[in-house]
């Protein structure tokens, strides 16, 4: 089932009695969710992702805009008539019912032509339970199940009605790390097997990127970027998206562009504040002198933020990017090189390099070449992406 959100907006009244300022939870959200795809709504707390989900489900009414399921306008339709399955973060299982009774419960409320016999309801319940691999637990109560098993019961209950759209609101937040990994793999398997259009809300970028066909990155109710997970990671639209996606996070520096060349420093052109840097610090001196770290043809002279992915560094004694070496962490096939740099907006700079690179930990400094396609430049004022020609 294709889902279309058309100029969707949700405004809540102010809770502050001294102020009439309204809270815009979702602002002019327009997006077409393709049939049979799994979409991840991703962003920090308060970005509007759950509000968007509840508007799609019918639990909240939009302030403006429309919602379509296929060609049907469901904006004013009651939740029970939309054909959605909704899975909450806290499972919301009935503790006095068995697993079978919990799964069957939505079917008992069907009326008219949709009403099922007891045998049909039991058959449907076992079919849904088998899909999520809990068919051997049907006589247990929720208190006798692990967190992961309870979440599977909640998913089976949502699927038993054969919904047109499946909505998942942070379904993995209450699970430990191992169960979270296992359950997200199960969600992807179930979605692919059923082919139901699924919208998955999470603040965990690793979860969203690992199972989603498309991700929607949101901030303060506004959509920042939509695309395939790897495409958004490789080609962020702005500084917020670049910083939100990636583990370890992207390294951010203050810098400037002058005559098609990128410089990193803690000030602006002419290295403002460089006179306060100690002369005997080689890294500070290179910043003071304004060492070009990369050619960036196509960008006008201006102050910028520079984002460099951890995998964008290549150890090179003659490299133009120089940093103070703090620590080297061996992680098996990779090595994490922890550094500091005068222009860094992070406490430390982290470079992930191949373990074949032998790093001399006794040195005070280290030099890198930069992979141009892993370097992103953003306007210092708007924080929007500035693109340069990668040779």
Steps between C-alpha positions, in 0.01 A plus 500: 500500500642834389479771769506867398552782748399832350612822676446328835523740796429455870491797738448464873378790717748654742517342846646822638219715637717811467563440131268435207782360287389175336717193461545380142565126537488420127540768237378457140606135459448379143614150404383198303574168670525230230289187523662212686803695628639541852551867584698622799400830662819608670595788725565614859229523765250774421560499124140400415551142385254338746248778441518423128441131573198576719349721230539217249333261746215742572579538871577867440327732256715721273471876539517516121592279207373165379581129532426251222512120509522420131236726343289514818503819706516371861569836668163505680461121528486344848806293601307172509389552141842572350629145493821574691696284741675697775782371723594715799829533683360347821331198329158578664410132547210391722668332800200280592477353148706227341711565192227345285231719655713812459555429132133412440365807678486735196308235305227477764396859428441444129139548391281443200658339196840500670381300803679166543406171664691381806683241286599765245631729775711222651638408157589867433665532843718194444593621154615836640680332790683267265611796290673656804613159629305488829246230405633275779426766766129546439385383846740719699419831667706812415672485840649164400665643189826684439496857371575383147220243511253760628595728213434217254155449653429871446611473137289186445197678648554788256540262204206271575251747348703497175545878516545722199774687685717389795617774738783439749567763769852445641432125533854408607571764765423274797720211384863432587765533230499134395122474483479833317726368225310172475156663501582759236614218271167329569305817418676524165436131427131530591455815294660342194290185537168680547571787259302737722595868483678570830595824674759464773567782749836510680763738635769236442667568165662155492157333530349716228790458258523123545141405414338792312453524125480879541568726797343836581724716721303755703592796721254719693208382289671568168620234257874545443565226245336192346685221323652155513702459822839468330426790264410729791814396687721554195332822389353697797297808413610705800715496812221362721456191282875447475537514879194287574602206279813300561673299773753624603354844423640725232794727594404867468748787459483876463669623186481717193530480124727736312566482124371144474709371790378376837671611820428389855544736789335611821415841363428623149712608204844628610471262797329730749624430850810324368722752675404332828621156389834382641779526244650164600180307427543364146128433455400842627770651279361327191157636588649845556671490163180387330604169348273390214367150573300446178426659165127580474434653157157651453452650848518877544715658770321478836509363854385139521452196716688194378377146569741209452374145545726283722574278200608805297855509638802328340824495704765675295821661636468765230127550549370855530273432798707493821371424850628430850505126564321397822441126479479202264220247560540162327161354402607196297474572131486876567697744712345807661744790517398758760640851448439862586500800267476873566211546259297197613149559633515155663700427814709256298548405137450132423643339186419139405779346291589152382697292750769450235603859569765490771455806720796607713334569835813664641466802272330819618343581164366321195431604139220385270388543145124548464261306278313779316172305477501466880543875556183712519496879509217707647432872503590641844173696526233283337675164561379392155726278290744662258608268219837492334638308206659174616784405267 
